[in-house]
Amino acid sequence: MTQAPVLTRIADEVGIVTLNRPDRLNAWDGPMRQQVKEAIERLDADPAVRAIVLTGAGDKAFSAGQDLNETEKFTGGEDGRAWFNSWRDFYDSLRRASKPCVAALNGVAAGSAFQFAMLCDVRVGHAGTRMGQPEINAGIPSVLGPMLMIERLGLSRAIELTLSGRMMGAAECRQIGLIHHLAPRRQVLKKAIAVARELAAKPPNAMRLNRQRFREVTQPAFDEAFQNGQRIQYEAYASGEPQAAMARFFAEREARQEAKQARGKAKAKAKPAPRARRGGAGRRKGR
């Protein structure tokens, strides 16, 4: 039976949203993003919930971001424009939430998942957590990511991370303020829930108004990103460069998998047969 891509539960006033596609590193497509958005909005409207935690299933990734199986199929600029515009409500589900949101980064947070994590109020990770904006490697220009990084990290570092596409380790993320708490790998969710409960204990009206004020301060940059981003993504996908880069990625991945399988078969074939026992099964001891 197919598992639900998004799981939710409530634990002592904390709503927990789990991205549940570990076989794809919790990468999301349009339908999954819609489910994430609806889960956050539902928990935010629930009077039994005072804070929200977002995490990923498995031990490898919070989320790898965009599922390239979806975007590789785009046929031109209009697909790119529509895809980009679809992200606004998704991000707004966090921006407009009245309750504090904590990211439990159980692994990689890349591209749009890096952006989603940055929109959370507090981020908890472990020594193996990696974060970054590698979209350029898939031929996708970055629009919202740089805007969010400029606000949090400054222009110089935002440019370097966007153009290089490199992923940052946990130590660097902690040093520059992207990760607020580091915990042992198996304790990340527990620590995130503890932080969420601390925030849940704050006066709720003040919490709502503080989050509202941060949204108001950042709204002009957010609006500008979506106003101009659709033009940028139209031009990118009209050129065919993202689709070609993704096709190469899938071809290289398939080649690696085939080579790995071939090595496994060769190793099994070369394995020596077990030695036959000396003597017959019915041979009596001492004869």
C-alpha positions in Angstrom: 0.0 0.0 0.0 1.3 3.5 -0.9 2.2 5.6 2.1 0.9 9.1 2.5 3.6 11.6 1.5 2.7 13.9 4.4 2.0 12.7 8.0 0.6 14.8 10.8 0.2 14.2 14.5 -0.3 16.3 17.7 1.8 15.8 20.8 1.1 18.0 23.9 0.1 21.1 21.9 2.8 20.7 19.3 1.6 19.8 15.7 4.2 17.7 13.9 4.3 17.5 10.1 6.5 14.8 8.6 7.6 14.8 4.9 7.2 11.1 4.1 9.0 10.2 0.9 12.3 8.8 2.2 12.9 6.8 -0.9 13.1 10.1 -2.8 14.9 12.0 0.0 11.5 13.6 0.8 11.6 15.6 -2.4 8.3 17.2 -3.2 6.2 17.7 -6.3 3.1 20.0 -6.7 0.5 17.6 -5.1 2.8 16.9 -2.1 3.4 20.6 -1.6 -0.3 21.2 -1.5 -0.6 18.6 1.2 2.1 20.2 3.2 0.4 23.6 2.9 -2.9 22.2 4.0 -1.4 20.4 7.0 0.3 23.6 8.2 -2.9 25.6 7.8 -5.0 22.9 9.5 -2.6 22.8 12.5 -2.4 26.6 12.7 -6.2 26.8 12.9 -6.4 24.1 15.5 -6.9 25.6 19.0 -5.3 22.5 20.5 -2.0 23.3 18.8 0.3 26.1 20.0 3.4 25.4 17.9 4.4 23.4 14.7 7.4 21.2 14.0 8.4 20.2 10.4 10.7 17.2 9.8 11.5 14.5 7.3 11.1 10.7 7.4 14.2 8.6 7.4 17.8 9.5 8.4 19.1 11.1 5.2 17.1 14.2 4.4 14.7 16.8 5.7 14.0 17.2 2.0 16.0 17.4 -1.2 13.6 20.1 -2.4 12.0 19.9 -5.8 11.4 16.5 -7.3 13.2 16.7 -10.6 10.9 14.0 -12.1 8.2 16.7 -12.3 10.2 19.7 -13.7 12.1 17.6 -16.2 8.8 17.1 -18.1 8.3 20.9 -18.6 8.0 21.7 -22.3 8.6 25.5 -22.3 8.4 28.9 -20.6 4.7 28.8 -19.7 5.3 25.6 -17.6 8.1 27.3 -15.8 6.0 30.4 -15.1 3.1 28.4 -13.8 5.3 26.2 -11.7 7.0 29.2 -10.1 3.7 31.0 -9.3 2.5 27.8 -7.6 5.1 28.2 -4.8 3.6 31.4 -3.4 0.8 29.9 -1.4 3.1 27.1 -0.3 5.6 29.5 1.3 2.8 31.7 2.6 1.5 28.8 4.7 4.5 29.3 6.9 4.8 33.1 6.5 1.1 33.6 7.5 1.0 31.1 10.4 0.1 32.6 13.7 2.0 30.0 15.6 5.8 29.4 15.9 7.3 26.9 13.5 10.4 24.8 14.2 12.4 22.8 11.6 13.8 19.5 12.7 16.6 19.0 10.2 17.2 15.3 10.3 19.5 15.5 7.1 19.9 17.4 3.9 17.8 20.5 3.2 18.4 21.6 -0.3 17.0 24.2 -2.7 13.3 24.9 -2.0 13.6 22.8 1.2 16.4 25.0 2.3 14.2 28.0 1.6 11.3 26.4 3.5 13.6 25.7 6.5 14.7 29.4 6.5 11.1 30.4 6.7 10.8 28.5 10.0 11.5 30.5 13.2 14.0 28.1 14.7 16.1 25.3 13.1 17.5 22.3 14.9 20.0 20.0 13.2 22.8 17.5 13.9 26.4 17.2 12.9 25.5 15.6 9.6 22.9 18.2 8.5 23.7 19.9 5.2 22.0 22.9 3.8 22.3 24.9 0.6 21.0 26.2 -2.7 22.2 23.8 -5.4 19.5 24.7 -8.0 22.1 26.1 -10.4 23.4 22.5 -10.8 20.1 21.5 -12.3 19.9 24.6 -14.5 17.3 26.2 -12.4 17.8 29.9 -11.6 17.3 30.8 -7.9 14.9 33.6 -7.1 13.4 33.2 -3.6 16.4 31.5 -2.1 18.8 34.5 -2.6 16.2 36.9 -1.3 15.9 34.8 1.9 19.6 34.5 2.3 20.2 38.2 1.8 17.9 38.9 4.7 19.6 36.3 6.9 23.2 36.1 5.7 24.0 39.3 3.7 24.5 39.9 0.0 28.1 38.6 -0.3 27.4 35.1 1.1 24.1 34.9 -0.7 25.8 35.5 -4.1 28.6 32.9 -3.3 26.1 30.2 -2.3 23.8 30.8 -5.2 26.4 30.8 -7.9 28.5 27.9 -6.5 25.5 25.7 -5.6 27.6 24.3 -2.7 26.1 22.7 0.3 27.1 23.9 3.8 27.9 21.5 6.6 26.3 21.8 10.1 29.2 23.6 11.7 29.1 26.4 9.1 25.3 26.6 9.3 25.6 26.9 13.1 28.3 29.5 12.9 26.3 31.8 10.6 23.0 31.4 12.4 21.1 29.1 10.0 21.0 26.3 12.6 20.2 27.5 16.1 20.6 24.2 18.0 22.7 21.1 17.3 21.6 17.8 18.8 22.7 14.2 18.5 21.3 12.7 15.3 18.7 10.6 17.0 17.6 13.5 19.3 16.9 16.1 16.6 13.2 15.7 16.6 13.0 15.5 20.4 15.0 18.7 20.7 12.9 20.4 18.1 9.7 19.5 20.0 11.3 20.8 23.3 12.0 24.1 21.6 8.5 24.2 20.1 7.0 23.7 23.6 9.1 26.5 25.0 7.7 28.8 22.2 4.2 27.4 22.8 4.3 28.5 26.4 4.7 32.2 25.3 1.7 34.5 25.3 -0.1 33.5 22.1 -1.3 37.0 21.0 2.2 38.5 21.3 3.5 35.5 19.4 1.0 36.0 16.6 1.7 39.8 16.4 5.5 39.3 16.4 5.3 36.8 13.5 2.9 39.2 11.7 5.4 42.1 12.1 8.3 40.0 10.7 6.0 39.2 7.7 5.2 42.8 7.2 8.8 43.9 7.3 9.8 41.2 4.7 6.7 41.5 2.5 8.1 44.0 -0.1 11.1 41.7 -1.0 8.8 38.6 -1.0 6.4 40.4 -3.4 9.3 41.6 -5.7 10.7 38.0 -5.9 7.3 36.6 -7.1 6.7 39.6 -9.4 10.0 39.1 -11.3 10.6 35.5 -10.6 8.0 34.3 -13.0 9.7 36.2 -15.8 13.1 34.6 -14.9 11.6 31.1 -14.8 9.8 31.6 -18.1 13.1 32.5 -19.8 14.9 29.6 -18.1 12.5 26.9 -19.1 11.9 28.4 -22.6 15.7 27.9 -23.2 15.5 24.2 -22.3 18.6 24.4 -20.1 17.0 23.1 -16.9 15.3 20.2 -18.7 18.6 19.2 -20.4 20.5 19.4 -17.1 17.9 17.2 -15.3 18.0 14.7 -18.2 21.8 14.5 -17.7 21.4 14.0 -14.0 19.0 11.1 -14.5 21.2 9.5 -17.1 24.3 9.7 -14.9 22.4 8.4 -11.9 21.1 5.4 -14.0 24.6 4.7 -15.2 25.9 4.7 -11.6 23.2 2.3 -10.6 23.9 0.0 -13.5 27.6 0.0 -12.7 26.9 -0.7 -9.1 24.7 -3.7 -10.0 27.4 -5.0 -12.4 30.0 -4.8 -9.7 27.8 -6.7 -7.3 27.1 -9.4 -9.9 30.8 -9.7 -10.7 31.7 -10.0 -7.0 29.1 -12.7 -6.4 30.3 -14.6 -9.5 34.0 -14.4 -8.3 33.2 -15.6 -4.8 34.7 -19.1 -4.4 32.4 -22.0 -3.9 32.3 -23.4 -0.3 34.7 -26.3 0.3 33.1 -29.8 0.5 33.4 -31.5 3.8 36.1 -34.1 4.0 34.6 -37.6 4.7 31.2 -39.0 4.2 28.2 -38.0 6.2 27.8 -41.6 7.6 31.5 -42.1 8.3 32.0 -43.3 11.8 34.4 -41.5 14.1 37.8 -43.2 14.4 37.6 -45.3 11.3 
